[in-house]
């Protein structure tokens, strides 16, 4: 159907498309509920924006509705600390990048922490496809060092992902960016290993993954350098990943998120990132996608 529509629709064409009277179209435009323009002096309706609006019709709440002051998505120890120390009043509910996007769509929070691998990049294409016409912003937070968290002394002599055959590795939930990244990297480096890997316990955040290695219930975890340091475990670096924050444009300008932004630009945040270890924050605040 979309291929048959002109690039810009008239009021009559919009009414036919939605099977309503033209008066209803004028009402929707007057209240700003439907994407439109008056560039020609008459109402016109951009096809792509209209189709995106139709696709999300009925979603509740909308991105412009008031949301609970919660950060969703991927767990990060430095972000968790900053949310608490900034005085922002923001709570956290971390259960994986993809879970965070689903909860965000359901209006369960104002922002989502993401580290979704995409070919040669991170996060932006996932967000662009999902939120192309919606009022959201994707901003870079930091880069993180990720690799193998192992017991002190590295008794299994792990040096790369290809060494994981037969190793009791902590698994993460399918919605976690770390699990997506592990599967991607193993697919490139050692595609047979994932199928042969024993089914270990599932950890739902970075802290729990490191604790599984600490208490001996796992040989290794694909986790953060910061988590390894926190529990005095050894660490084998594998890659760096970009951690971004998706936030609704409305909440970007509200006091809680602005308080977090300001704190993450402070010397205290820079000092703590160095103490945690495994972070690079020099491009903090770079906008990676601006929707709507």
PyMOL commands that set and color helices and strands:
alter all, ss='L'
color gray80, all
select helices_A, chain A and resi 2-4+11-18+22-30+47-55+77-85+97-105+124-131+161-164+177-189+193-196+206-214+225-230+249-252+255-264+267-276
alter helices_A, ss='H'
color red, helices_A
select strands_A, chain A and resi 8-9+45-46+70-73+91-94+111-114+117-118+121-122+136-150+169-172+202-203+220-224+234-248+279-280+287-290
alter strands_A, ss='S'
color yellow, strands_A
deselect
rebuild
show_as cartoon
